[in-house]
Amino acid sequence: MSAAEQHDKNQPWLWADDVWQRSVNKVRAGRSLKPAQWKNGARMAVALSFDADHETMELRNGGISISRLSQGQYGARSGMPRILKLLDKYAVPASIYMPAVSAMINADEARAVVASGHEIGIHSWIHEFNSRLDEATERDLALRAADVLERVCGIRPVGMRTASWDFSPHTLKIAREMGLLYDSSLMADDEPYELLEDGEPTGIVEIPVEWIRDDAPYVAMDRMTGARPYGDPAMVLEIFQRELELAYDEGGLFQLTMHPHHVGHRSRIFILEEIIRQAQAKGDVWFTTHAELAAYCAKEAGIGRAA
């Protein structure tokens, strides 16, 4: 934005049309990449994901609360092992998004994820907000995060999920420079779609998320701020089940985001198990990682490096 536009950033009703149009058109949903048929003729695709934020939820704010750091440590120490055991029980793959700092603190966890056949994806450096960074800093942190995950896990990530789904005007450009296959941070559809940048197709697959299909808004509780209410786990399960049922009726994608320090607790892990059991009971369902899903959609659409 120009100096004049910056001056008026808190008065968007004064913007010239081309100002808000640039914001709207910077990153948009392009054509749907929902395939005519899911892999192996499945009626529905199921993509489970876990954001292994752990200690970075406190560190990203410069916090020094040992109590909150311990809450993050629970995710790696107890939550993730419980999740991995359950995924193994049902032979279901998943995608785990891990900040680089989390991977360095909990390297054994990161390696266990990959050894169990799951995907590791980029999830920031220290769970920073991209929209608060300049382009050079955001690029540096994204590249460093990918390098750390590759060094720790032995595999270069092909996809990213921005921390707190905070997607800056520079994020897509950086993802393209990194040669990523997909992103999973935006919310323009229920089904995968191609991202547009300034109106042009990018070949980047978006696997959309939604706060409705995320455990954190329902169960995350900050006693000091009261920022979020606590939700009954049975209520959370019912919401997820309703999302799953209509996804199946529509022959679409059911994507879910969870956190080891939330759903990994003893009183909540049943949410994950019941979702898996309900989906598997339908029979014609394809459980997939986000990377495999993105590659399949891109290939079917004849775009990107998967074409």
Secondary structure, 3 states (H helix, E strand, C coil): CCHHHHHCCCCHHHCCHHHHHHHHHHEEEEEECCCCCCHHHCCEEEEEEEECCCCHHHHCCCCCCHHHHHHHHHHHHHHHHHHHHHHHHCCCCCEEEECHHHHHHCHHHHHHHHHCCCEEEECCCCCCCHHHCCHHHHHHHHHHHHHHHHHHHCCCCCEECCHHHCCCCCHHHHHHHCCCCEECCCCCCCCCEEEEECCEEEEEEECCCCHHHECHHHHCCCCCCCCCCCCCHHHHHHHHHHHHHHHHHCCCEEEEEECHHHHCCCCCHHHHHHHHHHHHHCCCEEECCHHHHHHHHHHHHCCHHHC
